[in-house]
Amino acid sequence: MRRARAEAERAIALDPTLPDSYTPLGYWFMLEKRYAEADRQIQKTLELNPNYMMGHSWRAVLRLAQGRLDDGLRGLEKTAELDPLWAVNLATLGEILIYASRFDEALKITDRVNALRPDIYIPSFGYRARALLALGRREEAIETARLIRTHLTKKPRREADASAIWVLREAGLPQEAAAYGEELYKTLPDTSHQRGFALGALGRFDEALPYLEETPQSHLRRLYWDSIWDPWRNDPRFKQLSEKLGCVEEYKLARETLARMTKAPPLTPSSATAR
């Protein structure tokens, strides 16, 4: 990341009129949680080219990191409008539509991704499995989750494994979900945060916690909105986790934004005993 910042700054010094150089610099500041500076750099991109799709995409990612689900969603939709053939952005749009409970739209988006990609893009299938289950299409959701498992070494994966494991468990196949998890652990580094997400999908929050503390900044939105974590949002340890990850205010805003978007009351901290 230090090298990336140096190269972006060198590119700006060579030609400050090119929009491409400001977006990676903005992303670097986002990973540093310097959100105001990240926003300033990305805004430079869009001032130079208001239709630069990468600028809209990276600003959307920034908004999501800040807990602003509505703004992030609008940014991803704008990116898809500017470049309707960019499958990676469409897959991310599918992810955010899942968080917003817009499951029909998410399913249509994953159809588009799968039509555009000549190979299997694993993250898109994870979102597809979630949308199918939410829409009551249980057998199709199970089939999709199993498909993800059969391609266990294919990259990238994002949260596809946790989604597939969660779908299997929610669909009434806890033993199959657990077996999937055991198979997955063999492919992951010992301290990988992905272990935490898989354990959460299995309902094993106590075991998940140490790994969740390793969650990178770019993945925090999954803790903000993924329904895998709904059973523990009022658990005091979840609040402690957000403190350790340095995202207390962002998490609070994320939950309030989701509640407003779905017209549901926000979850508030409680003194409930730890699970």
N, C-alpha and C positions, 0 to 999 in steps of 0.2 A: 504493500500500500504506500509506503514511503517513496518507492521508485515511481509508482503511478502518479503520485502528486507532483514529483519533480518533473516528470515528462509532460504533464498537463501544463504546468507553469512555464516550462520551456516553450511549448507550442504557443501559448498565449503571448509570450515575449516575442516570438518570431512573427506572429500574425494575430493581433488582437481582434481582427474582424471575423474570424472563423468561429461559428457557434459550437463546433464539435468539442473544443477543448474545455469549455466551461462546465459541461455536464459531468464529466468524470471528477473534476475538482469539487463540484458540488456534492457528488456522491461520497467523496473522501471526507468532507466536512460532516456529512450526515452520519457516517460511521463513527465519527468522533463526537457525535451528539452536539455539534455546533450548528444547530438548526438554522439560526438566523443567517449565518454565513453561507450555509448550503443553499438556502433560498435565494440569497443575493447572487450567487454564481449561476444558478439555473435560470434566474430571471434575466441575466445577461444573455444567455443563450436565446431566450425567446424574444428579447428585444432585437437581436440581430436577425432572427428568423422566426416569426410567430408560428410558422407551420412546421418547425423542426420537430419531428415526431419523438426523437429521443429526449428532447427537452421536456415534452409533456409527460413522457413515460417516467423519467427520473424524478420529476416533480411529484408525480402521483405516488411513487415509492416513498418520497420524503414525507408527503402528507400522511401516508399510512403509518410511517414510523412515529409520527406525532400523534397518532390516535384519531386522525381525521378521516374516518371511513368514507363519508360522503364526498369530500373533496378528492380523495384518492380514487374513488370509483369514477367520478366525472373525468379525471385525468386519464385513466385507462381507457374509458370510452372515447375520449378525444383522440388518443393515440390510435385506437382501432379504426376510427374514422379516417385518419390521415394515412394509415398503412394497414388496410384490411387483410393483408397477406402475412403479417408478422405473427407467426404461430406462438412464439414465446409470450408476447404481450397478451395475446388472446387467452392463453392458458392462465396467466395471472389475473386477467379480468374474470375468468371463470371462478378462480379461487375467491375473489372478493365478492362476487355475486352469491357464492355459497354463504359467506359470512353475513350478507345482507338478507338471507333467506329468500332470494330470488332464484329458486331452483329450476324453474322452467327455462329461464334465460341462460342459466349456467349450463344446462344440458345442451342447449342449442349451440352455445359457444364451444363446448368440447367437441361437438359434431364438426364444427368448422375447423378446429385444430386438427382433428384426426383426418379430415379430408385434405388438408394442406400438407401434412407431413408424410413423406414416403415411408418413414419408419414409425415405430411405436414411441410416442413421447409420453413417458411414464407419468410425469406430474399431471397431465391432462386426464389420464385415466383415474388418478386418485380423486380428482374433483368430480369426475363423471360418476364414480361409485357412490360418492356422498349424495349427489343430486338424485340419482336413481333411488337410493334408499329413502330419501326425504319425500320423494314423490310416490312412495308405496310400491315401487317396482323391485321387490325384494330379490327375486331370482336373478334379474339382470344385474343388480348391484353385487350379489355374491359372485356371479360369473366374472364381473369386471375386477373385483378384488382378487380373485384367484389368478386372473391374467397378470396382474401386477406382480404377484408372487413368483410366477413362472419366469419372470425377467428380472431376477433379483440383483443381477450385477450390472444392469443397464443404467447408464448415467445420462442426464441428471435425474434425481429422484424427488427433490424437495421433500414434501410431507406425504408422498404417495403411500409409503409403507404404513405410517401411522393411520392414515385414512382407511386403507384396506383392512388393517387389523381391527380398527374400530367398527367398520361396516360388518365384518364377519361376527364380531362379538354382539353387536346390536341386532344382527339378523338371527341370533339364537345359536351361533356356532362357536361357543367359547373355547372349546378344545382345539378346534382348527385355528382360531386366532392365536392361542397360546403357542401352538406349534410353529406358526408363522413367525412369531416373535423370537422364539429360540433360534430359528434358522437365520433370521435377520441379524441377531446379535453377533453371530460369527463373522459377519461381513463388516462390522463397525469397529472403529477404534474404541479402546477401553473407556475413554472419557467423553465420547461423542454425545452431544445433546440429543441426537436422534434416538439414542437409547431411552432418554427420558420421555420423548414423545410417544414411542412405541409402548412403554410401560404405562403411560397415561391412558393410551387407547385400550389397554387391557384392564384399566381400573385400578392399577397398582401405584397410586399417587405417592405413597411413602417411599417406595423404591425409586420413583421417577425424580424426586426432588433434587438429589445431588447432581444428576445430569442436567436438569433444567437450569441450574445455576451457571452452566456453561453455554447457554443459548446466546448466539451472536446477535448483535444489534439488528442485523438485517432480517432476523427471523422473529423478532419480538411480536410482530403483529399476529403471529399464530397463537401466542398466549393471550392477546387482547380479545380475539373473536372466535377462535376455534371452539366448537361446541364440545369437543373432547374434555375441555376443562370446566364445563358448566357445573358438574357436581361439587367442585371444590372452590368455587369463586368466593364463597363466604367463609372458607377455612382461613383462620389467621395465618397459616403458613403460606398461603397464596399471596397475601399482602406482604409478608416478609420476603417472599421471592421477588416481588416487584421492587422492593427496596434494595435488595442485593443487586438487581439488574439495573437499578437507576432509572426506572421508568414509572414511578408512582403517579406523577401528574399525567403522563401520556396514557397510562392505563385507565385512569379515572375518566379522562376525556373520551377515550375509546368506548368505554361502556356507556357513557351518557349519549354519545353520538349514535351508537347502535340502538339504544332505547328510543331515541327520537325518530330514527329512521323506520323502526318497526312498530312504533307506538306502543312499546311495552315499558313497564316501570323498570328503572335500572336496578341492578343488584347492588345492595349496600352491605358494608361490613356488618357482621353480626358477632355475637359472643358465643356462637354455637361451638360446641366442643370439637376439637380436631378429630377428623375422621380416622 
